[in-house]
């Protein structure tokens, strides 16, 4: 996994961005808000993301407790990712960003 950047500030916004502020992360969350998804379906929905970057973003979301990964074998097509309750709490922020954009 790539070394994670941090703002190093004791501010709720900065700490939140430390977790979901990397490029593509909120777009992955957006897709997972629709329901559990496989790596392949996420890759198809996020045109332009490299497989390595998608894998990195998914690992970060899982490590931060925002998503879970099914217990299927590593390279299995049955691996599914889904948001945790904590990850799903990002929905209002994402909806507002969509409205703003």
RAFENUR-V782451 format. One line per field, one symbol per residue. phi: phi as a letter, one per 40 degrees, with the letter a starting at -180 (. if undefined). psi: psi as a letter, one per 20 degrees, with the letter a starting at -180 (. if undefined). burial: + if it has 24 or more other ideal C-beta (glycine too) atoms within 12 Angstrom, else -. Layout:
phi = ???
psi = ???
burial = ???
This chain:
phi = .ccccacgbcbdcccccdcbccdgdccccdcccchdacdccccccbdhccdcccccccccccccgcabbcccddcccccbbaccdcccccdcccccccccc
psi = qqppqqhkqmphgghghhhjiqphghhggghhhirqqrgghgghhmpipqhggggggggggghjjirqprjqqgjqiipqqqqrgghiiighggghhggh.
burial = ------------------++-+-++++++++++--++++--++--+--+----++-++++++-+-++++---------+++++---++-+---+-------
